[in-house]
Amino acid sequence: MKTVAEILRGKAHTTIYRVDPTTTVLEAAELMAEKGIGAVLVMERDELVGIVTERDYVRRVAAKDRSSYGTEVQEIMTSNLYVVGPKDSNQFCMQLMTEKNLRHLPVLDEGKVIGLLSIRDLVRDITAEQESLIQHLEQYIRGSC
């Protein structure tokens, strides 16, 4: 079982993309499209105040026929956040994401944002752990027969 810190160290891209609360939804959507990401953190100075995801855009802007260039992210962001710490396990994160129907989890260490985990990050990590276990078990079985 890996910790969040170990998963973050193994990520290819560690840049934390962020926007200000007054950033337009269009600018946030363009950033997500440009970087190939599904969420950006909303930060006021260095304080995490929310998250904006593709799902927020679809549900709170597009589906309600709102203007993406006239709407600020603070109007559609999720502000009641679930967060994890660097010592939390991948299994804890997966359970939290599954129970709360989340796709992204901000990672905080002593109140400071140090990363953002996606469901994809966790699935990759857990799959790699399981593949390794299967290989070890296969080697054990072959060696004892």
Secondary structure by P-SEA (a helix, b strand, c coil): cccaaaaaaaccccbbbbbcccccaaaaaaaaaaacccbbbbbccccccccccaaaaaaccccccccccccccccccccbbbbbcccccaaaaaaaaaaacccbbbbbccccccccccaaaaaaaaaaaaaaaaaaaaaaaaaac
